[in-house]
Amino acid sequence: MAPEELAGLAEVAAICGVTKRAAQKYTARADFPAPLDRLASGPVWLRADVEAWAKATLPLQTGRPPKSSS
């Protein structure tokens, strides 16, 4: 596998257009792709998986969810 096919936390942040701190929160979400492996520097993901997640999920909704009308 070529290095350009992988993404560490810095690459996740760049792909998502956020800070590394925000990227860390994204990677902790249940719907974020599972890491391919864990290196001494941290987890690594397939870049294509991260790009697909970002395209399908971002931008995240902000604020409170709407009140239910019950």
C-alpha positions in Angstrom: 0.0 0.0 0.0 1.4 3.4 -1.0 1.8 6.0 1.7 -0.4 8.5 -0.2 -3.3 6.0 0.3 -3.1 6.4 4.1 -4.2 9.2 6.4 -3.0 10.0 9.9 -4.7 12.5 12.1 -3.1 15.5 10.3 -4.3 14.2 7.0 -7.8 13.6 8.4 -7.8 17.2 9.6 -6.7 18.5 6.1 -9.3 16.3 4.3 -12.1 17.5 6.6 -10.9 21.2 6.6 -10.7 21.3 10.4 -8.1 21.5 13.2 -6.4 18.4 14.5 -8.4 18.7 17.7 -11.7 18.7 15.7 -10.4 15.8 13.6 -9.7 13.9 16.8 -13.4 14.3 17.8 -14.5 13.2 14.3 -12.4 10.0 14.6 -14.0 9.2 17.9 -17.5 9.2 16.3 -19.2 5.8 15.9 -19.9 6.5 12.2 -16.2 7.4 11.4 -14.3 4.6 9.6 -12.3 2.2 11.7 -8.6 2.7 11.5 -6.6 0.4 9.2 -3.9 0.0 11.8 -2.2 1.8 14.7 1.4 3.0 14.5 3.6 4.5 17.1 2.4 7.9 15.9 -1.2 6.9 16.2 -4.0 5.4 14.1 -4.0 5.4 10.3 -7.0 5.2 8.0 -7.5 4.6 4.3 -7.6 8.0 2.7 -10.5 6.9 0.4 -12.6 5.9 3.5 -11.9 9.3 5.2 -12.8 11.2 2.0 -16.0 9.2 1.5 -17.0 9.8 5.1 -16.3 13.5 4.8 -18.3 13.8 1.6 -21.3 12.0 3.1 -21.2 13.5 6.5 -19.8 17.1 6.4 -20.6 19.7 7.3 -21.9 18.5 10.6 -25.1 20.0 11.9 -24.6 22.5 14.7 -26.7 23.6 17.5 -29.5 21.7 19.2 -31.7 19.3 17.4 -35.2 20.6 16.7 -37.9 20.0 19.3 -40.3 17.2 18.6 -43.8 18.3 17.9 -45.6 16.1 20.4 
